[in-house]
């Protein structure tokens, strides 16, 4: 009987790794799903500037919610394989997070639960979308997941070398994305639950190691970092009505929370551990509801998924082993597949594809030209990486126009994208009054609309390029 159980356990883990492998292959095969997202343009351009020695003069650390760690990785990936190369690097980090989560689940609940966790996490639309996006969340995700796994290894083997790994992985996540610091609550809760009498010393050593590394980073860079305070707080203009925010939270986090609660009910003697995992899943939705801030929600909830999906795996594993609930397991997996597919497709296309418009600009813009572009950074990335502009500051957007100190009629190019943030009507009137701008290119891109219903709604976004012919 023991040999049979061991064989079944091995097959569960083999199936889990097969799921992770197929998921990774699918991610790599679908990296060319859309043009660059606004933040992808920022990080790739900033990383290239950093590699060229301009990070300090460009002052990125004064407004990035992370260090130059991810921008450097992104630029290296872009130099190797373009936008797909940068996204491939992000996918590798996300896969590390996936593997670490499965291993942590195995340590906590065993092979069968690890398999069901792998299956359900692979079906998550927000996780799949984030894993193929060249932003600073995937490396932060990897850091938190590895820290999670290391704490479970500390519990399993009682060797504090794992505590060092947990602290360093957490700092890596923090360097990638500063708001990741919120996940410290989950890691501390996990340590208190698993280590009991040894937890106080463990947390002290974890904190000492993390603070020591952070101080090495902070002390020489404290001048630009000191400017970050107000920038990391949610902007008032980005706050959302309560109905929109609540709908978003339920759309991205409702089903996972309900299924994780099912696992919590089945945890029995592991109820305290399950409570920590369930609260971790709720951490980011509660934060967004508290701040009335919807931007980034679909990415932030994935950090909670690392801790909440093992509970989903526990619930499904328990139902499956009982035999008489197989229909419920199939129904749950079908629902996860349907919702995940819809969310993944929507999240992949919630911004316009600027590649055709950017290609026109890279073919015609000359070094020294100044451009006004409302949706600026995706264009800036292409223009700078191909040498068509001398510095990113040659592209001016809505936020930097006043600082640039130039009259609109003095710019060489004007790009109008019907996508947020849009040019105010007075700017478009001023463009017409110049009398020297002519529309030279226009195109349409289709974006998905998050209407929180089980259909795939789309809307057209127009992009127009105007050239100032007085400069010809």
N, C-alpha and C positions, 0 to 999 in steps of 0.2 A: 504493500500500500504506500509505503514511504517513497519507493522508487517511482511509482505512478504519479504521486503528488509532485515530486521533483521534476518529472518529465513535463507535466502540465504547466508548472511554473516556468520552466525554461521556454516552453512554447509561447506562453503569454509574453515574455520579454522579447523573444524573437519577433513576435507580431508587433509589439510596440515599436521596436527599432525599424521594422519594415515600414510602419506608418510614418515615422519621422523621416526616413529616407525618401519615401515617395512624396511626402510634403515638401521636402527640400528640392527635389527634382522639379516638382510643379512650380515652385517659386522661381527657380532659375529659368525655367522655360517661359515664364510669363512676365519677365521684367520690363518688356517693351510695351507696356499696356497703355501708357499715356506719356505726354511730354512732361517736362520738369514741373514739379510742384514749387510754389513760391519759396518755401524754406529750403528745398533742395538747391535752388539757385543760389541762395545766400551762403549755405555751408560749403558748397563746392568752390564758389568764387573766393570766399574767405580762406579756405584751405590752400588754394593756389597762391593767394597773396602771402599767406604765412610761409609757405615753402620758398617763396621768393624774397622773404625777409621784411615784408611790409605789415605784419600783423600788429606790431606795436604802433606804427604811425597811423594805421587805419582805425586803431582803438577798438577792436572788436570786443575785448574783454569788458568794456564799459557798458555794453548793451546785449551781449549774448547771455542766455540763461544756461551757459555751459562754457567749459574751457575750449581751447583750440584742439582738443583731442579728436573729436569726431570730424571737424572740418578737415584736419590733416588726413585722416583715413579716407574721407570722401574725395578729396583732391587726388590722392594717390590712385584710388579706384577709377576716377574719371580719366586720369592720364593713361591708365592701362586699357580702359575699355569704354570710354565715354560715359554717358548717363547710366547705361546698363552696368558698366564696371562699378560705379559708385553704389548702385543698388545691390549688386552682388555682394559687396562688402557688408552692407546692412543685413542682407539675408543670412550671411554666415554668422553674424552676431545673434540674430534672432534664432537661428538653429541651435547655437550654443545655449541660449535661454531655454529652448524647447527640451533639449537633452538634459539640462540640469534639473528642470522641473520634473521630468519623468524619473530621474534618479532619486530626487528628493521624495517623490511619492512612493517609490519602491522602498526607501528606507523607513518611511512612516507607516505604510499600509500594506506593502507586499506587491508581488508581481501582477496579480490580477487587477488590482486597482490602478497600478501603473499603466497597464494596457488600456483600460477604459479612459484614463486621463489623457493618454496620448491620442486616442481616437477622437474624443470630444474636443480637445484643444485644437487638433488639426482641422476641425470643422468650423472653428471660430472665424467669422468674417473680419472683425476688427484686428485679430492677430495676424491673419493672412495679409491683409492690406498693409499693416504696419511693417511686416517683415520684408516687404518689397519697396520700401520708401527710404530714400537716402537722407534721413534726418537723424537727429541725435538720440532718438528714443531706442532703436534697436541695441546699440552698445550699452545704454543704461539698463535696458531689459536684461541683457546678458549678465551684467554685473550683479543686479539684484537676484537673479535666478541662481547664479553660482554661489552667492552668499547664503541664500536659502538652503541650497544643497549642502554646503559646507557645515552649516549648523546642524543639519540632520546627521551628517557624518560624525560630528563632534559628539552628538548624543549616542550614536551607534558604537563608536570606537573609544570614546573618552580620551582623546588625544588633542591637546590644545593647539597643535600645529594647524588643525582645521579652523580654529578660531582666528588665527592669523590670516588664512586664506579668506575667511568670511569678511574680515575687516577690510582687507585690500580690495576684494571684489566690490564691496559696498562703496569704497572711495572711488574706484574706477567708474561706477555708475554715477556717483555724485559729480565727478569731473566731466562726464559725458553730458549730464543734464542736472542742474542744481535742484530743481523741484523734486527730484528723486529722493532727496533727503527725507521726505514724508514717509517713505517705506521703512525708515528706521523703527517706527512704531511696530510694524509687523515683525521685524527681525528680533526686536527686544521681547515682544510677546511670545514669539516662538521659543526663544532662549529660556525665558522664565518657565514656560510650560514643560519643556523637555528636560531642562537641567536642574530644576527645583533648587536643592540646597547649594549647588555649585553656580547657580545663575548669576549671583551678585558679582562674584569674582570674574566670571566669564564676560559679563557686560562691561566691567571696569577695564579689563584687558582689551576688549574690542574697542571701547571708546578711546583708550590711550593710544592704541595703534592708529586708529582713524584720525584722531586729532593731530598726532605727530606728522603724518603724511600731509594732511590738509594745511598745516602751518608751513611746511616746506614750500608748498605752492603759494600760500597766501602772502607771506611776508615780503617776498620780492615784487609781488604784483598787487600790493594793497591799494595803490593809487587808482588804477582803473577799476578794480573790483569794488572800491568804496562807492562808486557811482551807480552801482547796480540796484540799490534798494528799491527805489520807486519803479524801476523798469520791470522787476519781477512780480510786482503786485498786479492783479487784474486791472485792465484799463476800464474806466467808467463807460467809454463809448462802445466797449465790446460786451457789456452786460446784456443779458437777454431777459425777456418777459418770463414769468414763472411757468406759464403753460408750455412755452417752447422748451425751456430747460428741463422741466419734468418729463415731457415727452421724449426728449433726447436721452435722458437717464434711463427711462424704462425701455427705450428701443435698443440701446446698446448693452444695458446691464440687467434688465428685468428677467429674462429667461435664465441666464447663468445664475442669478441670485436664487431664483426659485428652485432650480435643480441642486444648487449647493446646499440650500436649506434642507432639501430631501436627504442629502448625504449627512448633514448635521444631525438630523433626527435618527439616523442609523448608526451614528458613531458610538453610542452607548458608553462604554468605559473610556473612550477617547474623547469625551464630550468637551473637555476643557481645550484640548488641542483643536478640535473642530471649531470651537467658538473663536479662537484666534484666527483661524483660516477664513471663517465666514466674515468676521469683522474686517479683515484685510481686503476681502473682495468688495466690501461696502465703502472702503476708505475714500477712494477718489470720487465716486458718485456723491457722497456726503459733502466732500470738499467743494465740488462744483455747485451743488445746491446751496451751500452756505454762502459762496461767493457770487452766486447768480451769474456764473461764467461758463459758457458752453464751449468756447474755443479749446480744442485739444482733448475734449472728452473722449472721443472714439479711440484716441491713442492712450490716454491715461488709464482707462478701465482695464487695458491689457496688463498693466502692472498688477492689478488685483487678481486677474485671471491666473497668474502664476501660483497664487495661494488658494484661490477658490476652486479651480478646476480639479485638484485632487479630491475635494469633497464630492464633486459631480462624479468622478471616477468611482469613489467609494459607494455612492448611492446606486449607480448602474451595476457595479460588480455584485452588490448585495442582492439586487433584484434578479440579476441573471442567475446567481447561484440558487435562488429559491425555486427556479424552474417555472412556477405557475405565473410569473410576471413577465414572461418573455415578450408578450405583446406590448406591454408598457415600455420595455427597453427599446423595442423596434420603433415604436411611436415617438419616443423621446429623441432617438437618433435621427429619425426622419425630420422632426421639427428642427433640430439643430442644423441639419444639412440645408433645409430650405431657407431658414432665417440667415444662416451663415453665407449662403450663396448670394442672397439679395444684398446683404450688407457689404459683402466683398465687392460686388459689382458696382454698387453705388459709391463706396469710398474710393474706388479706383478712378472714378470719373467725376469727382465733385469740383474739379478745376478744369479750365479750358486747355486744350492742346495748342501750345504756341509755336510748335516746331516749324510750320510752314512760314509763319510771319517772321520768326527769328532767322530762318534761312534767307529770306529776302533781305533782311537788314544786314546779315553777315556778308552778303554778296555786294552790298552797295555802300555801306557806311565806311568812311575813311578815318584813319587815326587823327584825332583832333576834333572830330565832330562831337557836338553836344546833343543829347537826346532827352526828350520829355516822354516818359512812359509811366502810366499809372500802375500797371501790374509789372513792376520793373525787373525784379531779380532773375526770373527765368531768361529774359532777354540779355541782361547783364552777363550772366554766366556764359552764354554762347558768344557774345561779342568780345568778352575779355579773354576767354580761353582760345579764341581764334585770332587774337591780336588786332581786332578791328577797333578797339578803344584802348587808350593808354592806361586807364585806371577805372575802377568801378564808379568813381565819383563823376565820370563823364555822362552817366545815366542818372537823370533826376526824376524823382517821383513826387507824388502829392505831398509827402511828409518833408522832403528836403528842398522843395522849390523855393521857399522863401529864403532859406539859408544860402542857396546858390547865388542869389543876388543878380540874376539875369532877367532881362525882359523876355517875354514869351517870343516875340518876333525875332529875337537874336539866336534862337535855337535852330539847329540844322534839321532835326527830325521831331515829329510828334506822333505818338502812338496812342490810340484810343481803344481800350478794351472794355467791352460791356460787362465787366466783372469787377467785383469789389476789390479795392476801393475805386470807385469811378470818379472821373474828372467832374468837378462841379460845373453847372451850366455857364457860370460867368467865364470860366477858362475856355470853354468851347466858343463862346461869343467872341472872346478876345482873339482866338485863333482865326476866326472868320474876318475880323476887323484888320488883321495884319495884311491880308490881301496877297501874301506871297506863298502861302502853303497850298499845295495841291495834293489831293489824294492819289497815291501811286500804287496802293495795294490794299486789298481787303479779302477777308476770308471768314468763314463761319466754323465754329467749333461747338460740339454738343457736350453739355454737362448734365450729370444726373442731379436730380432734386430729391433731397431727403424729406419726403412727405410722410414718412412713418406709417406707411401702409404697405401691404404685400403686393406692390406692383413697382415697375421700373419706369419712373417718370423721367423725362429728359426735357431740356430746354436749350435753344440755340444761344450762342454768345458770339457777337460780331467783333471782329478785330480789324481796325483800319490804320494804315500807315500814311502819314502826311509828310511831304518833303518841302523844305523851304527853298524855293527855286532862286531866291536872291543870292544864295551861296554858290550857285553853279558857275 
